[in-house]
């Protein structure tokens, strides 16, 4: 069975706060951010509601047979999503927390 997921980046304003997320329903999730469904959340507190970037990923769950049981399609998706998100943030000139000043 194939599962579609999205990695996305929200922003508050130009040169403002960024937020990265992963969801299986992008439209619904963006509406939740805009409507502040979770009023104590990071995105609600910093008014991070503008969609700046998203990318769709499709993985086939349960296809992997044998090998490392911890390396599932979810793990592969998460690794790929974070790699691509980091590349996008770098292209935007966003300094990663692990970088020296």
Secondary structure by P-SEA (a helix, b strand, c coil): cbbbbbbbbbbcccccbbbbbccccaaaaaaaaaacccccccccccccccccbbbbbbbbccccccccccccaaaaaaaaaaaaaaaaaaaaccccccccc
